[in-house]
Amino acid sequence: MKSYHFRTLVLSLLAPAVTYAQVAPDAGQSIRELERPQLQAPAPDKLELNLPFLDDSAPVAGGPSLHVNRFRITGHSVFPDSELRALLADLEDRELSFAELQAAAQRLSSYYREHGYMLARAYLPAQEVEDGVIEIAVLEGGYGEIQVDDQVGLRGFAMASIDSLQSGEAVRAKPLERSLLLLADTPGVEIDAMLRPGASVGASDLIVNVMPGQGFSGTLHLDNHGSRYTGAARLGGAYSLNNPLRLGDTLDLRLMTSEEDQLYVRAGYQLPVGPWSTRLGVAYSYMDYELGEDFADLDATGRARIASAFVLQPLLRSRALSLYASLQYDHKRLEDKVGLFDSRSDKNSSLWIASLTGDSRDSFGGGGVNSFSLAYAAGKLELESPLERLQDSFTSRSHGRFDRMNVSLLRLQNLPGRFSLSTRLQGQWSNDNLDSSEKFSLGGAHAVRAYPQGEASGDRGMLVNVDLNYAVADGWQAALFADYGRIRLNAEPWTLERNHRELSGAGLALRGMAYGWRLETSAAWRLDDAPRSEADRKPRVWLQLMRQF
């Protein structure tokens, strides 16, 4: 009984703090909203491969006939003899014209190409027919010379994808496409490639030109996507120095500041290593804030620092489907202070994230593109203050180990005329009460657009966005949209308060390019309860101006 009264007393003392945390962003929530990943539709691959002319003209009808007892196939090594002869079994022990014999050879050519041997060719060599045995020779289309004209001076493992192709091996569409696309993915370079007849019969030389691309790229943006209390109006930029050391490397820098003097900086560096186009990278993020508006008198400030290291491995790379696996380690330090009460909160966490990401293209319903991501994270949160740990033990019990699963799906579907449909699904699942830096939120410019940034954060949730787009003019698009989200605030609740929230909204959007600037704006009306984190707005308007260079 004494234990019950003590717990009740502690909860009553903590209740104001719990309510306050629902409306005032802290360091964890602020850095989470800034680094929340957003799936993008894949950009079209610009790589063009010029192929030598292959004569696949139809056989000329007619001509003399002869009795064919069986076929003898020569020059092949990829498929066993029995597999190729089975393709011609219905033609044996028959009278065949010369045109029909040519068609038999084309069967073998088509079979090779269906299996990715893009330059393979079967033909009827000059021969004297004995005992009704017809020879069909196969040129499997191997590489002759592989020549790379490197005008950039790439070093290290930047050319590993091309080095995987060997002279003499048969030319296959998928390995060739993978190698060229991975090379084309190298920042700061552009490539073109061609296959031309080689010096030996049936061989093709691969010629790859590597040319300087854009050495520096970036974006400048102005938006109102921030929290009202840390500054809704924001100015920022993202900059990339491409291939600075000629290693196929990238140096990235992102900067942002808000009207309430929130500051965010992120620097990252990555480069390819090893023979499989693996990429290693490191990054460091820093964010500080000072609460304004309704919380200005609290003198509340905070900062977040994240050190990251990751490895990224392409599993599949083609125009139709690309798939990547990654493993990332994050170490986070989160600090919050309230000067009015002379209080301070210090937390740190270590987190491992394993993920699969990718994109694909298809012809379903007129064609479309997809992006997808699946991630599993496991970590440990450390509350540095003994008092915080005591408070936590009676409330969220977030101190210690935790894990979560995240999924994101995006589909951009072509529709008749000028219409297209964009559907986005995001979700998070956890059995643990998570720190604010790991939660999932429903409101914001890229979530339920009728609610403020960071509204309704919880441990489990799902979010759906559907946009019906119409191309009103070249480079301009209008949209009708609807958003819906549902959240479980705490995986394991410790109060009797309602533990779920649902948010929904609908509205209009306009996107386009003018005078070198990209405009994205939307107006959204809520269809559920009023927001709790800040004042209601009908409609809620979001605006972003962006310039690329």
C-alpha positions in Angstrom: 0.0 0.0 0.0 2.8 2.4 0.8 4.4 1.6 -2.6 1.1 2.5 -4.3 0.9 5.8 -2.5 4.5 6.6 -3.4 3.9 5.9 -7.0 0.8 8.0 -7.1 2.7 10.9 -5.5 5.5 10.6 -8.1 3.0 10.5 -11.0 1.1 13.5 -9.7 4.4 15.5 -9.5 5.4 14.4 -13.0 2.0 15.0 -14.6 2.7 18.7 -15.5 6.0 17.6 -17.1 4.3 14.9 -19.1 1.7 17.3 -20.4 4.3 19.9 -21.2 6.4 17.3 -23.2 3.4 16.8 -25.6 3.5 20.4 -26.8 7.1 21.7 -26.4 9.7 20.2 -28.7 12.9 19.0 -27.2 16.3 18.2 -28.7 15.3 14.7 -29.6 12.1 15.6 -31.4 13.8 18.6 -33.2 16.7 16.6 -34.6 14.3 13.7 -35.5 12.1 16.0 -37.6 15.2 17.5 -39.3 16.6 14.1 -40.3 13.4 12.2 -41.0 14.0 10.4 -44.3 11.6 11.1 -47.2 11.3 8.6 -50.0 11.7 10.2 -53.5 10.6 8.8 -56.8 13.7 7.5 -58.7 15.2 9.8 -61.4 15.4 8.2 -64.8 18.8 6.7 -65.7 20.4 8.6 -68.5 22.9 5.9 -69.6 22.7 4.9 -73.2 24.5 1.8 -74.6 25.2 1.7 -78.3 25.1 -1.9 -79.6 26.6 -3.3 -82.9 24.1 -4.1 -85.6 22.6 -7.6 -85.3 20.9 -9.0 -88.5 17.7 -10.6 -87.3 15.9 -10.3 -90.6 13.4 -13.0 -91.3 14.7 -16.0 -93.4 14.0 -15.9 -97.1 11.2 -18.4 -97.8 11.6 -21.2 -100.3 14.7 -22.9 -101.5 15.6 -26.6 -101.7 14.7 -29.0 -98.9 16.6 -31.8 -97.4 16.0 -34.5 -94.8 17.3 -33.6 -91.4 18.0 -36.5 -89.0 19.5 -34.4 -86.2 21.3 -31.2 -85.4 24.9 -30.9 -84.2 25.5 -27.6 -82.3 29.0 -26.3 -81.9 30.8 -23.3 -80.3 28.6 -23.2 -77.2 29.8 -23.3 -73.6 27.1 -21.5 -71.6 24.3 -24.0 -72.0 24.7 -27.8 -72.2 24.3 -29.5 -75.5 21.1 -31.4 -74.4 19.4 -28.1 -73.4 20.0 -26.5 -76.8 19.1 -29.6 -78.8 15.8 -29.9 -77.0 14.9 -26.6 -78.5 15.1 -28.2 -82.0 13.7 -31.6 -81.2 10.5 -31.0 -83.2 12.6 -30.3 -86.3 14.6 -33.5 -86.4 13.7 -36.4 -88.8 11.9 -34.0 -91.1 12.2 -32.4 -94.5 13.3 -28.8 -94.0 13.9 -26.0 -96.4 16.9 -23.6 -96.1 14.6 -20.9 -94.6 13.4 -23.4 -92.0 17.0 -24.2 -91.1 17.7 -20.5 -90.7 14.7 -20.3 -88.4 16.1 -23.1 -86.4 19.3 -21.2 -85.9 17.3 -18.1 -84.9 15.6 -20.2 -82.2 18.9 -20.6 -80.5 19.8 -17.0 -80.9 16.5 -16.0 -79.3 17.0 -18.4 -76.5 20.4 -16.9 -75.7 19.1 -13.4 -75.7 16.1 -14.3 -73.5 18.7 -15.4 -71.0 20.6 -12.1 -71.2 23.3 -13.0 -73.7 22.6 -9.9 -75.8 25.1 -10.4 -78.6 24.8 -14.2 -79.0 24.1 -15.4 -82.5 23.5 -18.9 -84.0 24.1 -19.5 -87.7 24.5 -22.1 -90.4 28.2 -22.5 -91.3 29.4 -23.7 -94.7 29.2 -27.5 -94.5 28.8 -30.8 -96.3 25.8 -32.6 -95.1 26.4 -36.2 -94.2 23.8 -38.7 -92.9 21.3 -35.9 -92.5 23.3 -34.1 -89.7 23.1 -30.3 -89.8 25.6 -28.2 -88.0 24.5 -25.0 -86.3 27.4 -22.9 -84.9 27.0 -20.5 -82.0 28.9 -17.3 -81.4 28.1 -16.5 -77.8 29.2 -12.9 -78.1 32.2 -12.5 -75.8 34.1 -9.4 -74.9 37.1 -8.5 -77.0 39.0 -5.6 -75.6 37.6 -3.5 -72.7 38.8 0.1 -73.2 38.1 2.9 -70.7 38.9 6.4 -71.7 39.1 8.0 -68.2 39.2 11.7 -68.7 38.6 12.3 -64.9 41.5 10.3 -63.5 39.5 8.1 -61.2 41.6 6.3 -58.5 41.1 3.7 -55.8 38.0 1.5 -56.2 36.0 4.0 -58.3 36.3 1.8 -61.4 35.6 -1.5 -59.6 32.3 -2.1 -61.4 34.0 -2.0 -64.8 37.0 -4.1 -63.6 34.5 -6.9 -62.9 34.0 -7.4 -66.6 36.6 -9.7 -68.2 37.8 -10.1 -71.8 36.7 -13.4 -73.3 33.6 -13.9 -71.1 30.2 -13.8 -72.8 28.4 -10.4 -72.9 25.4 -10.6 -70.6 22.9 -7.8 -70.4 22.4 -7.7 -66.6 26.1 -7.7 -65.5 26.9 -5.1 -68.2 24.0 -2.9 -67.2 24.9 -3.2 -63.5 28.5 -2.3 -64.1 27.8 0.7 -66.3 25.0 2.0 -64.0 27.2 1.7 -60.9 29.9 3.6 -62.7 27.4 6.2 -63.8 26.3 6.6 -60.1 29.8 7.9 -59.3 29.3 11.5 -58.3 30.9 14.1 -60.5 31.2 12.0 -63.6 29.3 11.3 -66.8 29.7 8.2 -69.0 28.7 6.8 -72.3 29.4 3.3 -73.6 29.3 1.4 -76.8 29.9 -2.2 -78.1 31.6 -2.5 -81.4 32.8 -5.5 -83.5 36.1 -6.8 -82.1 39.2 -8.1 -83.9 38.1 -11.8 -83.5 35.0 -13.4 -84.9 32.0 -13.1 -82.6 33.8 -10.8 -80.1 32.8 -7.2 -79.3 34.9 -4.5 -77.8 33.5 -2.5 -75.0 34.4 1.2 -75.1 33.6 3.3 -72.0 34.1 7.1 -71.9 34.3 8.6 -68.4 33.9 12.4 -68.6 33.9 15.2 -66.0 30.4 15.9 -64.7 29.2 18.4 -62.2 31.9 18.9 -59.6 29.7 21.0 -57.3 25.9 20.8 -56.8 23.5 22.1 -54.2 20.2 23.5 -53.3 19.0 26.7 -51.5 15.6 26.6 -49.8 13.2 28.8 -47.9 10.2 27.3 -46.2 7.8 27.4 -43.3 8.2 23.7 -42.4 9.6 24.2 -38.9 7.9 24.1 -35.5 6.3 27.3 -34.3 8.4 27.2 -31.1 11.8 26.6 -32.7 11.0 28.7 -35.7 8.5 27.9 -38.5 10.3 30.0 -41.2 13.6 28.4 -42.2 16.4 29.2 -44.5 18.8 26.4 -45.5 21.0 24.8 -48.1 22.5 21.5 -49.1 25.8 21.3 -50.9 27.8 18.5 -52.4 31.5 18.5 -53.5 31.6 15.6 -56.0 34.7 13.4 -56.5 37.0 15.9 -54.7 39.8 13.3 -54.3 39.0 11.5 -57.6 38.1 8.4 -55.6 34.4 8.4 -56.5 33.9 10.2 -53.2 31.4 12.8 -52.0 31.6 15.5 -49.4 28.1 16.8 -48.3 27.2 19.8 -46.2 23.7 20.8 -45.0 23.0 24.0 -43.2 19.7 25.4 -41.8 18.6 28.3 -39.5 15.2 29.4 -38.4 13.5 32.6 -37.3 13.9 31.5 -33.7 17.7 31.0 -34.2 17.5 27.3 -34.4 20.7 26.0 -36.1 21.3 22.7 -37.8 24.5 21.6 -39.5 25.3 18.2 -41.0 28.5 17.1 -42.7 29.1 13.8 -44.4 31.7 12.0 -46.4 31.6 8.7 -48.3 33.6 6.8 -50.9 33.7 3.4 -52.6 35.8 0.5 -51.2 36.4 -3.0 -52.4 35.6 -4.8 -55.6 31.8 -4.9 -55.1 31.0 -1.1 -55.3 30.6 -1.0 -51.5 30.4 2.5 -50.1 31.7 3.5 -46.6 30.6 6.8 -45.0 30.7 8.9 -41.9 28.6 11.9 -40.9 28.2 14.3 -38.0 25.1 16.4 -37.2 24.7 19.3 -34.8 21.5 21.1 -33.8 20.7 23.7 -31.2 17.5 25.5 -30.4 15.9 28.1 -28.1 12.1 27.9 -27.6 10.1 31.0 -28.5 6.5 32.1 -28.7 4.5 30.7 -25.8 7.6 29.1 -24.2 9.9 32.1 -24.5 9.7 32.9 -20.7 11.0 29.5 -19.8 14.5 30.2 -21.2 14.4 26.7 -22.7 17.4 25.7 -24.8 18.9 22.5 -26.0 21.2 20.8 -28.5 21.7 17.5 -30.2 24.8 15.9 -31.7 24.9 12.7 -33.8 28.0 10.9 -35.0 27.3 8.3 -37.7 29.1 5.6 -39.7 27.6 3.4 -42.4 28.3 0.9 -45.1 26.1 0.6 -48.2 26.1 -2.3 -50.6 24.3 -2.4 -53.9 22.6 -5.8 -54.2 20.8 -5.2 -57.5 21.3 -2.4 -60.0 19.4 -2.1 -63.2 17.0 0.3 -64.9 14.0 -1.9 -63.8 15.0 -2.7 -60.2 17.7 -1.5 -57.8 18.2 -2.8 -54.3 20.6 -1.7 -51.6 21.5 -3.0 -48.1 23.0 -0.8 -45.5 24.2 -1.0 -41.9 24.5 2.3 -39.9 25.7 3.1 -36.4 24.5 6.3 -34.7 25.7 7.8 -31.4 23.4 10.5 -30.1 23.9 13.1 -27.4 20.8 15.1 -26.4 20.7 18.0 -24.0 17.8 20.1 -22.8 17.8 23.0 -20.3 15.0 25.1 -18.8 16.7 28.2 -17.3 13.6 29.4 -15.4 13.7 26.2 -13.2 17.4 25.7 -13.5 16.7 22.1 -14.7 18.7 20.1 -17.2 18.3 16.8 -19.1 21.2 14.8 -20.6 20.7 11.7 -22.6 22.8 9.6 -25.0 21.9 6.6 -27.1 23.7 4.1 -29.3 21.8 2.8 -32.3 22.4 0.2 -35.0 20.2 0.4 -38.1 20.0 -2.3 -40.8 18.0 -1.4 -43.8 17.0 -2.4 -47.3 16.1 0.4 -49.8 15.4 0.3 -53.5 13.3 1.5 -56.4 11.7 -0.1 -59.5 9.8 0.7 -62.7 7.0 -1.2 -64.3 4.4 -1.0 -67.0 1.3 -1.7 -64.8 -1.7 0.4 -65.6 0.2 2.6 -68.0 3.5 2.5 -66.1 4.8 3.7 -62.8 7.8 3.9 -60.5 8.2 2.7 -56.9 10.5 3.5 -54.0 10.7 1.4 -50.8 12.5 1.2 -47.6 12.6 -1.3 -44.7 14.7 -0.7 -41.6 15.2 -2.4 -38.3 16.9 -0.4 -35.5 18.1 -1.6 -32.1 19.8 0.6 -29.5 20.2 1.6 -25.9 19.2 4.9 -24.3 21.2 6.2 -21.3 19.6 8.8 -19.0 22.6 10.4 -17.3 20.9 11.9 -14.2 19.9 9.6 -11.3 16.8 11.8 -10.8 15.8 11.4 -14.4 16.2 7.6 -14.2 14.0 7.6 -11.1 11.3 9.6 -12.8 11.6 7.4 -15.9 11.1 4.3 -13.9 7.7 5.5 -12.8 6.6 6.8 -16.2 7.8 5.8 -19.7 10.6 3.4 -18.7 12.5 4.4 -21.8 15.9 4.0 -20.1 17.7 0.9 -21.5 17.4 -1.2 -24.6 14.8 -0.6 -27.3 14.1 -1.5 -30.9 11.8 -0.4 -33.7 10.8 -1.3 -37.3 10.1 1.2 -40.0 8.7 0.8 -43.5 8.1 3.3 -46.3 6.5 2.8 -49.7 6.0 5.2 -52.5 4.1 4.6 -55.8 3.8 7.2 -58.6 1.3 5.8 -61.1 0.7 7.2 -64.6 -3.0 7.8 -65.4 -4.7 8.7 -68.7 -4.2 12.2 -70.0 -2.3 14.6 -67.8 -3.1 12.8 -64.6 -0.9 10.8 -62.2 -1.5 9.4 -58.8 1.1 9.4 -55.9 0.5 7.1 -53.0 2.8 7.1 -50.0 2.7 4.7 -47.0 4.9 5.0 -43.8 4.8 3.1 -40.6 6.7 2.4 -37.4 6.3 -0.5 -34.9 7.9 -0.8 -31.5 7.1 -2.8 -28.4 9.1 -0.3 -26.3 8.4 3.2 -25.0 10.8 5.3 -27.1 12.7 8.5 -26.5 11.4 11.5 -28.4 14.3 11.1 -30.8 13.0 7.7 -32.0 9.2 8.3 -32.1 7.0 8.6 -35.2 4.9 11.7 -35.7 1.8 12.4 -37.9 1.7 16.1 -38.4 3.7 18.2 -40.8 4.5 19.4 -44.4 5.3 15.8 -45.4 2.8 14.0 -43.3 -0.8 15.0 -42.4 -0.6 18.4 -43.9 -3.5 19.9 -42.0 -1.6 19.6 -38.7 1.6 21.3 -37.4 5.0 19.9 -37.7 5.6 17.1 -35.1 1.9 16.8 -34.0 1.0 13.5 -32.4 4.2 11.6 -31.8 4.2 8.0 -30.7 5.9 4.7 -30.6 3.7 2.9 -33.2 2.0 4.5 -36.1 1.1 4.6 -39.7 0.6 7.4 -42.3 -0.9 7.4 -45.7 -0.7 10.3 -48.3 -2.6 10.2 -51.6 -2.2 12.9 -54.2 -4.1 13.1 -57.5 -1.9 15.2 -59.7 -2.7 17.1 -62.9 -0.1 18.6 -65.3 -1.6 22.1 -65.8 1.4 23.3 -67.9 4.9 22.4 -68.8 6.7 22.0 -65.4 3.6 22.8 -63.4 1.4 20.4 -61.5 -1.7 20.9 -59.4 -3.0 18.3 -56.9 -5.9 17.2 -54.8 -4.7 15.3 -51.7 -5.9 13.4 -48.7 -3.8 12.4 -45.6 -4.5 9.9 -42.8 -2.5 8.8 -39.8 -3.0 6.8 -36.7 -0.6 6.7 -33.7 -0.2 4.8 -30.5 1.4 7.4 -28.2 3.1 4.9 -25.9 3.7 1.2 -26.5 3.2 0.6 -22.8 1.1 3.3 -21.3 1.5 4.3 -17.6 -1.6 6.6 -17.3 -5.3 6.1 -18.0 -5.3 8.9 -20.6 -6.3 8.0 -24.1 -3.3 6.4 -25.8 -4.3 6.7 -29.5 -4.7 9.6 -31.9 -6.1 9.8 -35.4 -5.4 12.7 -37.7 -6.8 13.3 -41.2 -7.0 16.1 -43.7 -7.4 17.1 -47.3 -6.4 19.9 -49.5 -4.9 21.4 -52.6 -1.3 21.7 -53.8 0.6 23.4 -56.5 4.2 22.6 -57.6 6.3 24.0 -60.4 9.4 25.8 -61.7 9.7 29.5 -62.5 12.8 31.7 -63.1 15.0 28.9 -61.8 13.1 28.4 -58.6 11.0 25.4 -57.7 7.8 26.2 -55.8 5.8 23.8 -53.6 2.8 25.1 -51.8 -0.3 23.4 -50.2 -3.4 24.4 -48.3 -4.9 21.7 -46.0 -8.1 21.4 -43.9 -8.3 19.1 -41.0 -11.0 16.4 -40.8 -10.4 15.4 -37.2 -9.8 17.0 -33.8 -7.9 20.3 -33.4 -4.2 20.1 -32.9 -2.8 20.0 -29.4 0.8 21.3 -30.0 -0.2 24.8 -31.3 -3.1 26.9 -32.4 -5.5 25.6 -35.1 -5.4 27.0 -38.6 -8.0 26.5 -41.3 -6.4 26.0 -43.8 -2.9 25.2 -42.8 -0.6 26.6 -45.5 2.8 25.2 -46.3 5.3 26.9 -48.6 8.7 26.0 -49.9 11.0 27.8 -52.5 14.0 25.9 -53.7 16.8 26.7 -56.2 19.2 24.1 -57.5 22.6 24.9 -58.8 
